[in-house]
């Protein structure tokens, strides 16, 4: 158990709808990263939030957006859902500070999204 | 883009050591080597990471070659619960804020 929790565990939406996924970070962590994992592939980085601001983004369109709250929890929002958005969505929390000594990300169990 | 190369699959007998190789020939001086594993449909689990020196923890050992162009993750006594996809990742302060997972090595521990 990493202490990272995600909700909901499963979700079914239809094409064109909007979805919000939630993540609570591990105690003491200040950074949340989101990943998308399609079936049979490795996780792909969507974006990272640090101090409530986006701190890096992968190759995902603007309809993927996020928020980080003062308690470091986070939301991933996806607008205008497409069939290809069906995937396991993972969040990972970490502690980022001054300097770099190896940032270890701890993952939650994921939210499985099915778009019909 | 993934900066590591791993064999797509490996088998290991239960109770034997599992040695998972990873090539990262373009690694730069400030990049760490991380290993994660993912058991089917669960979130990736952190195993170990290192920069230059070999590392050991309660789960595994990480052996990094002197030129840092490759590494090996060693599970000393593999159990059936170690069956998973293992990802080798390199990441540093100038690599952005993401882990590039690639496709990993699917390890099957055989009874």
Interface residues (C-beta under 8 A of the other chain):
Chain A: X2 X4 X33 X35 X41 X42 X43 X44 X45 X48 X50 X55 X56 X58 X88 X90 X92 X100 X102 X103 X104 X105 X106 X107 X108 X109 X110 X112
Chain B: X2 X30 X32 X34 X36 X41 X42 X43 X44 X45 X46 X49 X51 X85 X87 X91 X92 X93 X96 X97 X98 X99 X100 X101 X102 X103 X104
